Amino acid sequence: MGRTPDAPEPAPAVSGVSGSRRMKVVRILLAALAAGVLLFLAVMFAIWRRPITTLDALARAGLRLSGFRQSEIAGPRGRLSLYTGGAGTPVVLLHGVNDTVSQWASVAGEISAGHRVILPELAGHGRSEPREGTLTVGDLLAGVDAVLLREAPDGPITLVGASIGGWVALLWALEHPERTRAVILVNGVALSQFSGVVNMLPTTREEARRMLDALTGPAAPKAAGFFLDDVARRSADSPLARLMRTSYAPWLLDDRLAQVRAPVVLIWGDEDELLPYSYAREVARRLPQARLVDLPGCGHVPARECPGLLLPALKQAIDAPSDVSGP
């Protein structure tokens, strides 16, 4: 029997197909959400178990995302790790003792927008050898020299050094005045006497807490107990402990600051109890060309504690290091 002309056309059988597609999308989204939750939990567990190692790995990943490339070269005491990125006049960022290139992760990308940035890992630190045995300041200096001989053999170079990295930067500038454009010290140099007294080799949670309180400003977040435990656990075999087994007297700069030919900019967290602001003023007084920049409320490691304050001061110092005045 035929269909009447006014009867409606039957609807296509697509509802089942559309529902199936929707279910697939939902399953994919749920799987992605579950994977994200598992990844988050895995990272949180890693931070809880080995916070310093995990946070360092995350910062290195940030450097790679900012366009930095990791490589290795042969150094006087083994392989040396370094990161490089950007293009232009070279800027070298030297991290502090018991730290790694990750110290600069929050500022290196911005600096690389106008410069070729070289981030050496100091000998005995991070992924640089030697992994065991004693270290000397001379080893750190020789390692930096090996990196710069390959990465910036002609200069002029701007060296930025934090803590012991500033010590090494000035030593290198004294040995290579013709290749040094400027030196920027971020809470770092080494004289035989200074007023700060901080136990830098804590062995307990309480000692680690006192150390971090002395090295950070009053507004800095307090470290969790498991992080303090990791600091204390790593202390005995740390690069600083290995350096302390040797004499650093031959490398002190008391009688050599007046010989520095390059302009020096001191950028200082004024809440640092290891190298107080009075120490910075004394260093600036002894240098022929020096400018002292205050970072209010910051402690010994501004690159980690207050990168937002450090970055504009650092960029200005890199762009105009010779604009100096007395302390």
N, C-alpha and C positions, 0 to 999 in steps of 0.2 A: 504494500500500500504506500503511495507516495507522500512525501512531506509537503505540508501546506506551504504556499509561498510566503506567508507571514511568520512562519516559525523562526525563532532566533537560531543563528549558527551555534553549534556546540563550542564551548570554550576549550582552547588548547590545553592539553594535559601537562602544564609546566609547574604547577604548584609544588609537586614532589621534587622536581629538579631544583627549584629555587630554595626550597627548604634544605635540600642536601648541601647546596653550596653554602648556605648560611651556617649550617652545622660545621662544615669544614673550616670556615673562617673563624668560628668560635673556638674550635679545637686548636687551631693554630695560635690564636691569641692566648688561650689558656696555657698552651705549651710554652709560649714565649714568656708569659708571666711567671710560670713555674721555674723556667730556666733563670730568669732574672732574680727571683727570690733565692734560688739555690746559690747563684753566683754571689749575691749579697751576703748570704749566710757564710759561704766559704771564705769571703774576704774578711768578714767580721771575726771568724774563727782564727784565721791566720794572724790578724792583728792582735787578737787576744793571746795567742801562743807565742808569736815572734813579732811584736809590734814594730821594732826598729827595722828589721829586715823587710817586713811587708810594706811599711810606709816608704822605705827607700825604693823598693821595686815599683810602687805606684808613681813615685816622683820621676823615676827613669822613664816610665811609660809616657808621662807628661812631656818630658823632653823630646822623646821621639815624635809625639804628636805635634810638637812645635817645630818639627823639621830638623832636629839634631840627629846626627849619625854617630854611632859608637864605633870605635876602632881601637886597635892595640899597636904598640910599637915595642921594640926591644929597648930596655933601659939598662942602666949600670948594674942594677940588682934584680933584674927579671923583667917580665912583661909589664907594661904600663898602659892603663886604660884611659881613654879620653873621648869626649864628645865634641863635635864641631857642627856649626850651623851658621847660616847667614852669609853675607858678602860685604866686602868693604875693608876699611882699615881694621887690623886685628885688635881685639880686646880679649884679654886672658882673665878668667875668673878662677881664683884659687880658693878652695874651701878651707875650713878650719880643721883643727885636730879632732880625731875621733868622728869625723864626718865624711861625707862623700860629695860627688858632683850634685847629688839631689838637693843640697843646700841651696843651690841657685835656681831650682826649677821654677820658682814663681816669678823670676825677673829675667831669666836668660832669653826667653822668647821675644820680649819687648826690645831688648838690647840688640838682638840679632836682626831686627828690622832695618838697621842702618849700618851694621858692622859684621865682620866675620868674628864670631865668638868661639873661643877655644876654651874648653873645660877639661883641664887635666885632672886625673885622680892622683893625689899625692902618693908617693911610694909608701907601700905598706897599708894603704887605706882602700876601702871598697874592693874593687876588682884588680887593683894594682899590686904587684909583688914588691918585696918579699912578704909571704904570708906569715912567716915565723921569724924568731930571732930578734936581735936588737935593731933599733933604727937610730939614725942620727939626723940632725938638721941638715947636714951635708948630703945625706941620701935624698931628702926631699928636694933640695936645691938642684942636685944633679939630675933627678928625674924631670923636673920642670925644664931644665936646660935641654935635655934630650928631646922633649916634646916640641919646644919652641925652635930648636935647630931644624926640625923637619917641617913644622907647620908655619913658621914665620921667620925664615932665616935672615931676612933683610931688615925687618922693622919698617917704620917705627911702631912700637907696641905700647899699648896702654895696659898696665897690670892692675887688676883689682884683687886685693887679698883680704880675706876675713880671718881674724884671729891669727893663728900661726901662718896662714896663707899670706898675711900682710908682712910678716917677718921674712918669709921666703921671697916675696915680691921685692922688698927693699934690698935684700942680699943680691938678687939677680940684677937689679938696676945698678948696684954698685959695681958689679962685674961687667956689665954690658951697657955703659952709659950711652954709647952711640946708637944702640937699638931701642932705647927706652924713651917713649914719648911722655909718659906720665905714670905716676903710681897713685892709686887710690886705696887708702887703708880703711877698712870697715871694722872698727874695734880690734885693731891688731897691729902689733909691732913687738919688739922685745928689748927691754932694758933690764939691767941687773936688779934694779930696785923699783918696786911699785907698791902702792898701799893696799891693793886688793888681796884678801886672804880667803881662798875658796878651796875646799877639798875636791879636786877634780877626778879622784879615783875612789868613788864611793863603793862600799861593799855591802851595804844594807839599804832597805827601802827608805829608812829615815835619812840616811846620809845622802841618798840620791835626791830626796825631796829638798833638803837644805841646799844642795848644789844647784838644782834648777831654780829654786826661789832666788838664789843669788845671781843667777845668769839671766833672769827674765824680769820684765817690768811688772809693776803691781797689778796691771789689768790683764796680764796673760792668764789664760785658762790653766787651772791646776791639773797636772798630769795624773792619770789614773794609777792605782797601785800596781797593776800588772805591767804598765810601762816603766814605772820606777824599778820594779824587780828586774826587768830586762836590762835597764841601764846598769844596775849593780852586778848582774850576772856577767855582763860583757867587759866589765872594768879591768879585771886582772890581766887579760890578754889583749887589751886594747892597744892601738897605736901609741897613745899617750904613755901607757905603762911601759911600752917597749922603748920609747924615747927617753923616759926617765931613768933607764938603766945605763945611759951613757952621759957624758958631759956635754952640755950645750954652751959652756962658757966661751969657747972659741968663736961662736957665732953671734954673740951679743952685740948690740949696735950702739952701746953707750958712747964710744969715741968715734963713731963712723957716720952718724947722722949728718954732721956738718959737711961731709963729702958727697952727699947725694946731689947730683946735678939736675935731675928732673924735677918738675913741679910735683908737689904732693898735696893731695886733698884728703883730709881725715874726716870720715863720716862716722859719727859716734852715737850709739845708743846711750843716753845719759843715765840710765838706771843699771848699767853694768857694774857689778861689784867685784868682778875679776880684774878688769882694767878700767878703773873709774875715770870720770870725766877730767879730773885733775891730772891724771896720767896723760890723757890726750893733749891737754894744754902744754904739759912739759915736753912731750914729743914734738908738737908743733913749734915750740919755742926754739928747739935745737936744730930744726931744719931750715935750710937757706930760703926755700920757697914753700910756704905752707898756708893752707886755708883749712879752718876747722868748721865743720857743719854739724849742728846738734840735731839728733833725732829724739825729741822729747818723749818720755815714757817707754822707750825701747831698751832692751837689755843687750847682752853680749852678741846675739846672733840676729841682727835685724832682718836678714834675708828670710828667716823662718818666722820670726815673731811679728814683724810689721813691714812686709814687703811693699805695702801701699805707700808708706812714708819713705822707704829706702829708694824705690825706683826713680822718682823724679830727681832726687838729690844725686843719685848715681848717674843718670843720663846727663844732667847738667855738668857734673864733674868730668865725664868722658868727653863731652862736646867742648868744654872750655876749661881745661885744667890749669891753664896759665893765669887765669883770672884769680890771683891769690892776693891775700893781704895778711898781715901779722895776726897771731892768735889774740 
